[in-house]
Amino acid sequence: MASALTVKSPARAAATMAKSSAIHQLPRGCAWPCLVIGVLLALLGLGSLLGLPKSWVRSRQLWTEVPGSVAESYLKEGTRRFRDRRDGGSRPSERTWDVRLKYRYRVNGRDFTGDAKALRQPKNDNRWDEAQPVKDSYRAGDALPVFYKPADASVSRLTQKEPDIEFGKDVFFTLLFLFGGIAALYVARWSLWRQG
């Protein structure tokens, strides 16, 4: 007996190819959400980019020093969360303690108060027994240099200049928004092109 050969018709072959290519397409409703998200992220990125010069000036600004005093030291409890392990289990979160200070200062005869993270911190912030002695080392009435914003004396901190990491965060989020927006717009364009 001669074996019968199966020959696909051109219409069936075209349908098979279309079905195969459809597997690699994004869902049909994916393009427009990606477009909206891309536009929003791009706008946020552009806004952050325009604000970088102001952020740079702020990070370089030196605030005015005045004598102050400690009103109270206390521990602020926080939580550090860990990412899940690759094996599926999750590492437990742990408690942390920051040493914070409430302080007083005077500018042009007016009294002000502030609350900020102390300059001295425990080496291991997840250990209460290390944080407690650091807190106790700040006693009420101890002298403390305070730095206030020249344009608004009610705004103060315990460092003369903003930490450089703050400007680094501004740059990071600017790039994140811009590249996230570009990626989302590219996905939207590709999805619309694949859908014909």
C-alpha positions as CSV (number, residue, x, y, z in Angstrom):
1,M,0.0,0.0,0.0
2,A,1.3,3.4,-0.9
3,S,1.4,5.8,2.0
4,A,-0.7,8.9,1.5
5,L,1.2,12.2,1.7
6,T,-0.6,15.0,3.5
7,V,-0.2,18.4,1.8
8,K,-1.4,21.4,3.6
9,S,-3.4,23.9,1.7
10,P,-2.0,27.5,1.4
11,A,-4.8,28.8,3.5
12,R,-4.1,26.3,6.3
13,A,-0.4,27.0,6.2
14,A,-1.0,30.8,6.5
15,A,-3.4,30.2,9.4
16,T,-0.7,28.1,11.2
17,M,1.9,30.8,10.7
18,A,-0.5,33.5,12.0
19,K,-1.2,31.4,15.0
20,S,2.5,30.8,15.7
21,S,3.3,34.5,15.4
22,A,0.4,35.4,17.7
23,I,2.0,33.4,20.5
24,H,4.9,35.9,20.5
25,Q,2.7,39.0,20.6
26,L,1.8,40.9,23.6
27,P,-1.9,40.9,24.7
28,R,-3.9,43.2,22.4
29,G,-4.9,45.5,25.3
30,C,-1.3,46.0,26.4
31,A,-0.3,48.8,24.0
32,W,-2.4,51.6,25.4
33,P,-1.6,51.0,29.1
34,C,2.1,50.9,28.2
35,L,1.6,54.1,26.2
36,V,0.0,55.9,29.1
37,I,2.5,54.7,31.6
38,G,5.4,55.6,29.3
39,V,4.1,59.2,28.8
40,L,3.6,59.6,32.6
41,L,7.0,58.3,33.5
42,A,8.7,60.4,30.7
43,L,6.9,63.5,32.0
44,L,8.0,62.7,35.6
45,G,11.6,62.2,34.3
46,L,11.6,65.5,32.4
47,G,10.2,67.3,35.4
48,S,12.9,65.8,37.6
49,L,15.5,66.6,35.1
50,L,14.5,70.3,35.0
51,G,14.6,70.3,38.8
52,L,18.1,68.9,39.1
53,P,19.9,72.3,38.9
54,K,17.8,73.5,41.8
55,S,18.5,70.3,43.7
56,W,22.2,70.8,43.1
57,V,22.2,74.3,44.4
58,R,20.2,73.1,47.5
59,S,22.8,70.3,48.1
60,R,25.7,72.9,48.0
61,Q,24.0,75.4,50.3
62,L,25.6,76.0,53.6
63,W,23.1,76.7,56.4
64,T,23.8,79.1,59.3
65,E,25.2,77.7,62.5
66,V,23.7,78.7,65.9
67,P,24.3,77.2,69.4
68,G,21.5,74.9,70.5
69,S,20.9,72.3,73.2
70,V,19.5,68.8,73.5
71,A,15.9,68.7,74.8
72,E,15.5,65.0,74.6
73,S,17.1,61.9,73.1
74,Y,15.0,58.9,72.1
75,L,15.1,55.7,70.0
76,K,13.0,55.5,66.9
77,E,12.1,51.9,66.0
78,G,12.0,50.8,62.4
79,T,11.8,47.6,60.4
80,R,14.3,46.3,57.8
81,R,12.7,43.9,55.4
82,F,14.8,41.4,53.4
83,R,14.2,40.1,49.9
84,D,12.9,36.6,49.4
85,R,15.5,33.9,49.0
86,R,15.8,32.1,45.7
87,D,14.7,28.8,47.3
88,G,11.3,30.2,47.9
89,G,11.7,30.8,51.7
90,S,11.7,34.4,53.0
91,R,14.1,35.8,55.5
92,P,12.4,37.4,58.5
93,S,12.4,41.2,58.9
94,E,14.3,42.7,61.8
95,R,13.8,45.7,64.0
96,T,16.2,48.6,63.9
97,W,16.8,51.6,66.2
98,D,17.8,55.1,65.2
99,V,19.0,57.6,67.8
100,R,17.1,60.8,67.4
101,L,17.3,64.2,69.1
102,K,14.7,66.8,70.0
103,Y,16.6,70.1,70.4
104,R,16.1,73.8,70.9
105,Y,17.8,76.9,69.4
106,R,17.4,80.6,69.2
107,V,17.6,82.9,66.2
108,N,17.2,86.7,66.5
109,G,15.5,86.4,69.9
110,R,13.0,83.8,68.7
111,D,13.0,80.2,70.1
112,F,12.7,77.2,67.8
113,T,12.7,73.5,68.2
114,G,13.8,70.7,65.9
115,D,13.9,66.9,65.7
116,A,16.6,65.1,63.7
117,K,18.6,61.9,63.5
118,A,21.6,62.2,65.8
119,L,25.1,62.3,64.3
120,R,26.3,59.4,66.5
121,Q,24.6,56.1,65.7
122,P,25.1,52.5,66.9
123,K,27.4,50.4,64.8
124,N,24.7,47.8,64.5
125,D,21.4,49.5,64.3
126,N,19.5,46.2,64.8
127,R,20.8,45.8,68.3
128,W,18.9,47.7,71.0
129,D,21.7,47.1,73.6
130,E,24.1,49.1,71.3
131,A,21.6,51.8,70.5
132,Q,20.6,52.5,74.1
133,P,24.1,53.6,75.3
134,V,24.4,56.0,72.3
135,K,21.0,57.5,73.2
136,D,22.1,57.9,76.8
137,S,25.3,59.7,75.7
138,Y,23.0,62.6,74.7
139,R,21.8,64.3,77.9
140,A,19.2,67.0,78.2
141,G,20.9,70.4,78.3
142,D,24.0,69.3,76.4
143,A,25.3,71.9,73.9
144,L,24.6,71.1,70.3
145,P,25.5,73.0,67.1
146,V,22.3,73.6,65.0
147,F,22.2,74.8,61.4
148,Y,19.1,76.6,60.2
149,K,18.0,77.5,56.7
150,P,18.8,81.2,56.0
151,A,15.5,81.8,54.3
152,D,13.4,80.1,57.1
153,A,14.9,79.9,60.6
154,S,12.2,77.4,61.6
155,V,13.8,74.8,59.3
156,S,16.9,73.3,60.8
157,R,19.2,70.2,60.8
158,L,22.3,69.0,62.6
159,T,24.6,69.2,59.5
160,Q,25.8,72.3,57.8
161,K,25.3,70.8,54.3
162,E,22.8,68.3,52.9
163,P,24.4,64.9,52.6
164,D,25.6,64.2,49.1
165,I,23.5,61.0,49.0
166,E,20.4,63.2,48.7
167,F,21.4,64.6,45.4
168,G,22.4,61.1,44.3
169,K,18.9,60.0,45.0
170,D,17.5,62.8,42.9
171,V,19.7,61.8,39.9
172,F,18.8,58.1,40.4
173,F,15.1,58.6,40.3
174,T,15.4,61.0,37.3
175,L,17.2,58.4,35.3
176,L,14.8,55.7,36.5
177,F,11.7,57.7,35.3
178,L,13.3,58.6,32.0
179,F,14.5,55.1,31.1
180,G,11.3,53.6,32.4
181,G,9.3,55.9,30.3
182,I,11.4,55.2,27.2
183,A,11.1,51.5,27.7
184,A,7.3,51.6,28.2
185,L,6.9,53.7,25.0
186,Y,9.0,51.3,23.1
187,V,6.9,48.4,24.3
188,A,3.7,50.2,23.3
189,R,5.1,51.1,19.8
190,W,6.3,47.5,19.3
191,S,2.9,46.1,20.4
192,L,1.0,48.4,18.1
193,W,3.2,47.5,15.2
194,R,2.8,43.8,15.8
195,Q,-1.0,44.2,15.9
196,G,-0.9,45.8,12.5
